[in-house]
Amino acid sequence: MKKKIALLGSTGSLGKILCNYIFKNLNKYDVKLLMANKNSSQLLIQAKKLKAKNVIIHNKAIFKKLSNQKLGFNIFNSIDDFQKKNYGKIFDYSLAAISGLNGLEPTFKIIKNTKVIAIANKESIICAWNLIYNELKKFNTQFIPVDSEHFSAWFSLRNNNTKIKKIYLTASGGPFLNNKSKNNNNFTLSKALKHPNWKMGNKITIDSATMMNKVFEIIEAKNIFNISYKDLSIMTHPKSYIHSIICYQNGLFDIIGHETSMKIPLINSLNFNENFKINTTSLNLKKLNNLDLNLVNKKKFPTVKIINNLPNNLSLFETLLVAVNDKLVDLFLKKEITYNDLCNKLLKIINLKKFRRFKKIQPKKIDEIINLSTYININFKNLMYKKS
């Protein structure tokens, strides 16, 4: 029997990888749902190639235009509209890969419809893990993390009851790892967008350059593995061959790696607990013999200091952090602020007195997270220049 699949964010970089893999193996998979925001041309191509049964296009104008056409599949404007006509565990596997806080609500809502959910949407795990976790338990849905660092650690830990001493997540260091200059002119947008190892969207590429992506991944790891921040650390690893290192209290440690390709965690999550084969390159001994692992330099990457100020329990402060960083990265991409402005203003804004109270407030509903993010977006110009 074919495995029934839902892909939320099918037109993004991760969605495309899985779509291409499924297309080559349509004898094994039945694509029940594809979802995108506004990339309708790519979405329609995917739907036709994969013989999808249902499509969600979130952009209202595009949905209205497409809904009047004969497309050969059902089309919806939201996950809510889809769920009004589809009930229960209708998917064997769902990928939640819509980027940003826009992906939070669909990720949360699809849990009740799927047996397995592979989450690539960072914001869901960072801002709403308590809500996500409760939903997973309520509907008996298996969770698999998709980030290479978290997937590798999860894969190693899944049947292991040995007590953990420390988990290290690796970071390439991005384009500025070996840049010794303090001249702001050397930290340009064009250089920041040239990631040495990974082909990613602009937003996450900038987050990699500032090391904010790794700060977010530390928060994710704390939530997923129920481990304290003091037992998590970041290592720079320019080759991106090793993704996590797990040290156990019994003195043993695991070093988990794979080639620099997101197809490894994605395809493994799709076929978990099955016998299958991925065509990969041979073990790279040259990389293994020169791993070049180092603890992250906090002077070079000051955003890493944020980890020391995070609350022990998940709170709305994490939503604040995500929302402020999103706005600053957007301004940097538009060349309205410099790279140094991005890092400095991030640290300044999240430390404003008015935001300290959020460290003690745990989100009880998805709406609380969305509302705080909306507040940041509306009032961001005032926050940029607030003194205290």
Helices and strands as residue ranges (DSSP letters): E 3-8, H 13-23, E 29-36, H 40-50, E 54-57, H 60-66, E 74-76, H 79-85, E 93-96, G 101-103, H 104-110, G 111-113, E 116-119, H 122-138, E 142-145, H 148-157, E 164-171, G 174-176, G 184-186, H 189-192, H 202-210, H 212-225, G 229-231, E 232-236, E 242-248, E 253-257, H 263-270, H 285-288, E 294-295, G 302-309, H 317-333, H 339-350, G 353-360, H 366-384
